[in-house]
Amino acid sequence: MSAQSLKPGWKMVKFGEVVKNANLVEREPEANGVEKIVGLEHIDPENLHIRRWNSVEDGTSFTRKFVPGQTLFGKRRAYQRKVAYAEFEGICSGDILTFEPKNRKVLLPELLPFICQSDAFFDHALDTSAGSLSPRTSWTALKDFEFPLPPLDEQRRIAEILWAADEAVESLSETLVQTQKAEYSLAHNLIPVSQLNIFTGKLKKNIPPDFKVVQGSYLFTAQSGNGEPTPAKDSVGDSLFFKVADFNRNSEETFLTEAEVTFSKEENKGIRIFPPGTVIFPKRGATIFLNKVGQLRKAAALDPNLMALVPKESRCVSGYLYWVIKLIRLHRVSETTSLPQLNHKHLMPLWVPSPSLDKQRQIAGLLEDMREQRNKVAEHMAKSVEIKKQLMEKYIGVAHV
């Protein structure tokens, strides 16, 4: 972008001309009252707020200090887009750079994090990263990044707009978290899984009289997928095939309706097809700890790494079974090996609470209503995130007349 094409009062600058990498050192954080340690794992992608940290009391080898008002930038694996605005002081990983303006009369610290969040800055960071397994960029490379800098009054106006957009996203994010908690709380109140020992059936405390305690085999059959079918040509087939990757990629795993691979039942007669309403989840690996559970909305075949619980229609409603499995938290019943695993022998003997079919439908309906409310919040948040990106592109990414 040439200087002639910039808006009046704007100028092209190099990052290192207006920003410094503070690189403060603190070797005795506990003695000097610094309490928090921030690593890359504590910075969420595309989120300027640090919500998690470790305690200095637990010990650390990090010595880089950050203070409020600085912008923290993850130089390792820059494609993860980890940028944060420091709202407290702490110690951070050496893979985090600590930026601040050289002169606040030239660049506002409140605008700096949005510059670092821009696509252009990340593109520069990626282009200057070196290393195959864990690529890193450097301050030496980043300081050569060129960008259009508006006058101070304009910076202040832009920062106010972008922070207002960020606040809207944060507010909806918190609402989403609270809605998810309310959903789980409602499920716990409606389904008394926690009131019994799922391995013995013994009650920890009384459950409502309209519930009885039954074993899993009374409510469902448990099977896993039995192989990968031959994909249909041009991905046009009459049946779906779900893999663990599809399952994990799904943003709302409750209902699964689309798969990357389709196939023809006629050409794959040996493949097991599971009916709509089947409750599915990964059966091995660390994914078990994520407690991801889904329901098939359409008939589908499954990867052998997925477990399927088919409700017995005369005794069990799919939506009710889904929440029973969610509340059990499957890692509790998996084999305790280096690679957690589940199979039918873990699931069929489990003791679970079961009311009448009508009661199950009522419970499933209430929780479905709650899920729809959660999804509405999630949709609003996604729109707010998109609006924030558009505003950043308008005010940070574009500086033409």
ABEGO torsion letter per residue (X at the ends): XBAAABBBGBBBBBAAAABBBAGBBBABAAAAGBABBBBAAABBBGBABBABBBBAAAEBABABBBBBGBBBBBABGAAAGBBBBBABBBBBBAABBBBBBABAAABBAAAAAAAAABAAAAAAAAAABBEAABBBBBAAAAAABBBBBBBAAAAAAAAAAAAAAAAAAAAAAAAAAAAAAAAAAAAAAABAAAABBAAAGBBABBBBAABBBBBAAAABBBBBBAEBBBBBBGGBBABBBBBAAAAAABABAABBABBABBBBAAABAABBBBBBGBBBBBABEAAAAAGBBBBBABBBBBBAABBBBBBBAAABBAAAAAAAAAAAGAAAABBBBABBBBBAAAAAABBBBBBBAAAAAAAAAAAAAAAAAAAAAAAAAAAAAAAAAAAAAAAAABABX
